[in-house]
Amino acid sequence: MKTIQIQTEIPGPKSRALMQRREAAVPRGPYHATPIFAARSEGAVIEDVDGNRYLDFAGGIGCLNTGHRPPEVDSAIRAQLEKYLHLCFSVTPYEGYVAVAEKLNALAPGKFAKKTLLVNSGAEALENAVKIARAYTKRPAVIVFNDAFHGRTMMTLALTSKTHPYKSGFEPFPGDVYRIPYAYCYRCSYGLTYPSCKVACANALEDAFKRLVAPESVAAVIAEPVLGEGGFIAPPKEFFSTIESICRTHGILFVADEVQSGIARTGKYFAIEHYDVEPDLITSAKSLGGGLPLAAVTGRAEIMDAAGVGGLGGTFGGNPLSCASALAALDLIEKQGLLARSTQLGRKFAERAKSWQKTFSMIGDVRGLGGMCAIELVNDAASREPNAEATKKIAEFCYQHGLITITAGTYGNVMRILVPLVVTDEQFNEGLGVIESALAYVSSAVPHKQLATSNV
Ligand SMILES: Cc1ncc(COP(=O)(O)O)c(C=O)c1O
């Protein structure tokens, strides 16, 4: 049976009726990538309230690396339901929290003693990473990167780069946050080319100490090992080792934000492992909870202990159901070999996308790390002008033909793949087939100046 089954127009009548209720009851702020209301989901498939079935290449924005409701996670949640729900770790501690911390301490890179704090969301993990870094270093400032996304709370909006729709109108943000270029090689801030550039962007950190903020005032440099919302950009190998070594010289902590790139997404538990760098602190969230909300800060034990008793925590942080789900999901990654599967899916995507690039001049760049992969869409290969309009149309074509995808990028012109790693080969090929049809459809509908040539 084919996975994709469209029985009604998209959105169908039940989805349309629910959207009317949603518009009356919920503010417009939360965005929707699709106008489809879900009825149920399993593995890499979502069924909507009108009975249409879709392949899910978005995974709830990367939260479902182990798939929708895997039976093992489902059973662990049900077993926990029989015992207790909320207790609050700060009132009556429980084993699940400690077990998740032990597991993350063991999985995070670095053969040093580590500790883990559990919280509810990615943004909350970043907030806590800043608190912990300041408590340890007794310094105020934080350095972040262009095109970074770290969340929607006030501190994390200060860390986030993109102005619209995230920051505009919500100012002022907390201060002492400084920003430098990321290794976005396709659109290099310095107009240079790798490797002859000698990662000038990483060395710009030293320059920032002269022009932006004194190094002795900097608590941490925070970076996503692969930009998530910023467009799935994986820097060259030397980028992070250079940043880490400059941080070490100045007693600055290096924090890897692995909220989107972590938990098997790139073929390793943490994307920073590809760079042989051992961050002082790592934030994780999204797929950590196996579909339930859970986030973490994992780091060197002495740094994690810098905040005093009662200085960290929160009512719901590390709730028992999320911990049970996380332990089952982490187990599943190992048992089902999802690290290798992620690498394999990334390879398949790159092969197919590079073949598209020969036909469709609107594909400017094919990139990623393992199963965290993307295409960047442009007007034509020569100008590299971002093509957000085509990207939006491709995403629309996809969901109308049974494939859920999401976009990314500062210019809104990146199509990113966050498919559950449990997707079958047949399903994955089927989804890639829909993207290919979307490219063909949009290429004929959207004029471009130049026909297919290789761009790089
Ligand atoms: C790298 C990164 N950091 C932080 C966040 C914020 O996470 P949350 O939405 O759970 O607050 C996100 C969310 O997309 C993210 O991708």
The ligand as a MOL file (V3000), in Angstrom:
LIG
                    3D

  0  0  0     0  0            999 V3000
M  V30 BEGIN CTAB
M  V30 COUNTS 16 16 0 0 0
M  V30 BEGIN ATOM
M  V30 1 C 19.2290 25.2670 17.8250 0
M  V30 2 C 17.9930 25.6180 18.6010 0
M  V30 3 N 18.1260 26.1310 19.8180 0
M  V30 4 C 17.0570 26.4470 20.5700 0
M  V30 5 C 15.7780 26.2640 20.0890 0
M  V30 6 C 14.5830 26.6110 20.9370 0
M  V30 7 O 13.9280 25.4470 21.3160 0
M  V30 8 P 12.4280 25.4850 21.8370 0
M  V30 9 O 11.5660 25.8240 20.6760 0
M  V30 10 O 12.1950 24.1050 22.3720 0
M  V30 11 O 12.3780 26.5250 22.9140 0
M  V30 12 C 15.5960 25.7240 18.8080 0
M  V30 13 C 14.2500 25.5300 18.2530 0
M  V30 14 O 14.0430 25.3160 17.0770 0
M  V30 15 C 16.7380 25.3920 18.0360 0
M  V30 16 O 16.6250 24.8770 16.8040 0
M  V30 END ATOM
M  V30 BEGIN BOND
M  V30 1 1 1 2
M  V30 2 1 2 3
M  V30 3 2 2 15
M  V30 4 2 3 4
M  V30 5 1 4 5
M  V30 6 1 5 6
M  V30 7 2 5 12
M  V30 8 1 6 7
M  V30 9 1 7 8
M  V30 10 2 8 9
M  V30 11 1 8 10
M  V30 12 1 8 11
M  V30 13 1 12 13
M  V30 14 1 12 15
M  V30 15 2 13 14
M  V30 16 1 15 16
M  V30 END BOND
M  V30 END CTAB
M  END
